[in-house]
Amino acid sequence: MRAALILGFAVSLAAPARAQDSLPKRFKVAGDLSFVNTGGNSDVTTLGLGEKIEWMTSPRFTLKQELRWVYGEDSGEENANALLTDLRGEYGLTSRVSLFAGVTYDYNLFAGVKRHFAEYTGLGFLVLDRPKDKVRLDAGLSLNQEWEINRDEADNFPSGRLGGDYRHAFSEKAYLQQILEFIPNFDTSSDYRLNTETALVAPITGGIAIKVGYIVRYRGEPPEGFNTTDTLFRTGIQISN
């Protein structure tokens, strides 16, 4: 009788622990250090930094923050300098539909952009949710303020955003991800933006993995004297919890 009581007590303690393990991770952080080869408006090989943070503050609300930076010098002269940072909140309306809002700040001096702010909102749709494959679509609107190198005043314009994110998991920590983003300029239709990112992550041990990525950023009407397309090939180490 005593052995049965002890066994029952042990099972009751273990059950919440197993339930806790099955819940989504509330706080995720990942950082990477990469060799970067750029093409387009700058053609250099240098180092890049990146980090992502996701904090699930409640079962319905998640706060996301991301930063990427590429910087390079040659013989003491700057030959690459681009930064992108984003802060975004997502609220789950249903298990597959979420409302999001956020702000982005970026600059790319060698593409002719001194600084660019964007405040955006929209809806996200989880159209495919399988153990190994997930597809998410985003649709939204944004307000933009952009300062180009060749202009002193800001260009203020509204835009839309259509995005797709496909992720295939080979294992728990190895995956392939493809992201596509289309941003139409509602004031100047020819000045649309098209961004793509392909990433492959393969774990080495624990929270350390090799990450290889290829990014393409296209702009229909770049500042005068600059190319329409920039590319970044990144390969390096990613550390995550």
C-alpha angles and dihedrals in degrees: 000000000000091000090052091051092050091048092049091050091050091051091050090054094046095050096067089046091054090047090050091052091053093055119096115267107264097206124038127176131176132176132183140192114201145177106237130202113193131197136185115036091015128028109197143123113227144129128289134194129207141170139178130195128188121184119184099203092178137359089271105033128066128179116208130191129181136179134182127179133180120184133166142171133194120195089344094308123114111243102166132028122158130147133180125183129172136185118192139169124204127195119193111229091177134351089277106026125066136177116223138184132175151138131249130199123187144151135189110186094186091054091052099257118124094182139341129193124191128182112195145174136180149123130287124207125199098209097170125030114172130144092259104021131051129174124189128183125198130196124181153129132249144186116225136200115187133178116197124202091241095050132061098200125068123253108225116195141153119236142176130231131213116179140175129194122189122183127183118190117211090181137341093293104015116085148148119227131190121188126186125184130183119190116185119198107226093200097047111024094192091058096074124145127224121188130180132180129187118189135178120192122191120180121232101183136330109332095344120101142162113247125196120184141172121199129189122189118187128185122189095212112022122184114286112285096019133106124252096229135055124182132193126192112194130186125169149096126315123197119195139164 
